[in-house]
């Protein structure tokens, strides 16, 4: 048995399709060994076959192993033209497929932010994940025209490669969080005066929120104009 394992390792590592005695069939353990060695030879280090309960049919040569569609999530074990069987594996490896070219209708229009790859809910968008592409007829006021507007933000839903990023895809970008200290900016006769405050509500850019002036202890309404910054303007309801 040891000699046979060494022989299988040599065959798969060298890529030489030498005949092997599988006249009695390919057992589940043998099939698992074939798949594991093929994965390792392909550079897949984090996965393993999930095994097969039933033995495979007899084969007059050494079965070959290849990923289905380039994806090692399923390995295909083949005995020439006689038979083929599939075996699921445990691996995080996914093939890198080239991006599909944009259709003619999508090569015009304003440039908008799209994803380069599939991304899941909760993932943070990095500079390497996005690019600008023509919007074609798909333009919307909820899209983004600048990469910096989405970099560093988290997705709240799954977005696929080449799909435009919409505001609804992103978690709320709070510039002010409830309970945080804020800077109160007051314009009086052309002179700006600053004071310390505390946010009583969370807010995005342009939101009107309640804040407490820590000097006077008064609760007032102000407009979010930056990170931890609000401005007080007359006639805010």
Secondary structure, DSSP 8 states (H G I E B T S, - for coil): -HHHHHHHHHHHHHT------BTT-B-HHHHHHHHHHHHHHTT--S-EE---SS-B--BSS--EEEEETTEEEEEEEEETTTEEEEEEEE-------------GGGSSS-EEEEESS-B-TT-B--GGGEEEEE-GGG--TTB-S-GGGTTT-BBSS-B-TT-B-BGGGB----SB-TT-EEEEEEEETTEEEEEEEEESS-B-TT-EEEEEETTT--EEEEEEEETTEEEE-TT--
